Amino acid sequence: MNRLLSDTARRAVNYLEKLDSRSVAPDAAALSRLPELREALPENGMPATDVIAQLDEIGSPASMAMSGPRFYGFVIGGSLPASLAANWLSTTWDQNVCLHEVTPLSAVLEQVAADWLLNLLDLPDNCASAFVTGATVANFTALAAARHALLKRAGWNVEADGLFGAPEITVVIGDEAHPSMIKSLGLLGLGRDRVTRVPTDSRGQIRADQLPDISGPTLFCTQVGNVNTGGSDPINAIADHLEGKNAWIHVDGAFGLWLRASKKRAHLVAGLERADSWATDAHKWLNVPYDSGLAFTKDAEALRAAMSISAAYLPVSPAGRDPSDYTPELSRRGRGTDIWAAIKQLGRSGVEAMIDRCCDHAERFAAGFKAAGIEVLSEVVMNQVLVSFGDEARNQRIIRAIQEDGTCWCGITQWQGKSAMRISVSNWATSEEDVDKSLTTILRLAQEHNV
Ligand SMILES: *Cc1c(COP(=O)(O)O)cnc(C)c1O
């Protein structure tokens, strides 16, 4: 065991040390070895060190350097050192975190992490929390609590009796809601298409002058941090509009919720505390390893009612919070541990600095593009940058060249009918030098392929 784990640690360190110099996308030579993994089911085993050697030799070079500082595709983030190491250690513990009585350590770490997160994100401190795989499941989890509460107030027990014959719930979403929100609505039987859509502005933010008249149980799904522009819905206006109604406001803040940790930028997501539930990711902007998402609800009972199970063989824990009372899963890993370690390493001020730094880098990118005469599609408000080199064909050609060059990695997107390249700065380790090095390369390639 000692040899195996020491060898693995050495290989991991070697991987991390190469992150800065290797091609961000795996190169052709690395990819050409992947077929070696496609072998028939082995009849007999082999020594564990040989298993890891093969995994590292074929696997590591063929991985996308997502944990590195110049991967700007999607909203990804890396792993803070303490968080990565805590993840190793807690994987070694192999705790099944569902019951406080059985795995008190993991339950306590989760509770502490939850308290810190509510504080950091400036949300009411008595919210219930759920540690799930990502924002998709966090949206699902919070919306299940919403469904419970809205129907309970209308005299219906949805967990017991299902949705057939239930009072109608009006579901409102913005035109630029994330597809995972729509998927969650489908999973909950509320319908992917059975929604009232509110028009959005040029930044993808719900237009406050277009809010629909509301009557009856209403689930209002909002978003802070549009994946293309970083734009956020006007929560104060929405909360004012819904005052006194049987309504539940949910916020998808997969990365945008983290602006709450920045004194300089919290005003962009003002009023969020007036919502009823929030979904966010820790594996994006908090930079913990995959997978890690969070749901919070003001109404703790609603979340428990939607998620808790009881069985004769499961002990009740008078001593503390049972994590599985709040999540779709029963058995799962202790995600709170990685989050606890990330926050311990950075502290409140370190998280704030990381969020601000990423936003500053996004502004630096935008300024660099503008200075070179390249169109920035949407004024930068968060960590997202949208640029266009001209038309779709030109964007595709230049983006392919950037990905093949390997200095950095950016992806293509569509924004309100226009093709664009998207840069998302979410990694704890990205420096100004990384931004400048990436800009220089992108501008050179844009010139070369601008035919
Ligand atoms: C990333 C993202 C999601 C989905 O999060 P996962 O962690 O991939 O499940 C949902 N909403 C928004 C706004 C996002 O940026």
The ligand as a Tripos MOL2 file, in Angstrom:
@<TRIPOS>MOLECULE
LIG
   15    15     1     0     0
SMALL
NO_CHARGES

@<TRIPOS>ATOM
      1 C1        -22.8600   25.0870  -14.9350 C.3       1 LIG1
      2 C2        -24.2320   25.5790  -14.7370 C.ar      1 LIG1
      3 C3        -25.2810   24.7140  -14.4060 C.ar      1 LIG1
      4 C4        -25.0940   23.2220  -14.3310 C.3       1 LIG1
      5 O1        -24.1660   22.8880  -13.3770 O.3       1 LIG1
      6 P1        -23.5450   21.4070  -13.2840 P.3       1 LIG1
      7 O2        -22.5870   21.5240  -12.1740 O.co2     1 LIG1
      8 O3        -22.8790   21.1580  -14.6060 O.co2     1 LIG1
      9 O4        -24.6460   20.4650  -13.0330 O.co2     1 LIG1
     10 C5        -26.5160   25.2580  -14.1590 C.ar      1 LIG1
     11 N1        -26.7320   26.5840  -14.2490 N.ar      1 LIG1
     12 C6        -25.7560   27.4560  -14.5870 C.ar      1 LIG1
     13 C7        -26.0640   28.9090  -14.6470 C.3       1 LIG1
     14 C8        -24.4730   26.9850  -14.8440 C.ar      1 LIG1
     15 O5        -23.4870   27.8340  -15.1400 O.3       1 LIG1
@<TRIPOS>BOND
     1     1     2 1
     2     2     3 ar
     3     2    14 ar
     4     3     4 1
     5     3    10 ar
     6     4     5 1
     7     5     6 1
     8     6     7 2
     9     6     8 1
    10     6     9 1
    11    10    11 ar
    12    11    12 ar
    13    12    13 1
    14    12    14 ar
    15    14    15 1
@<TRIPOS>SUBSTRUCTURE
     1 LIG1         1 GROUP 0 **** ****
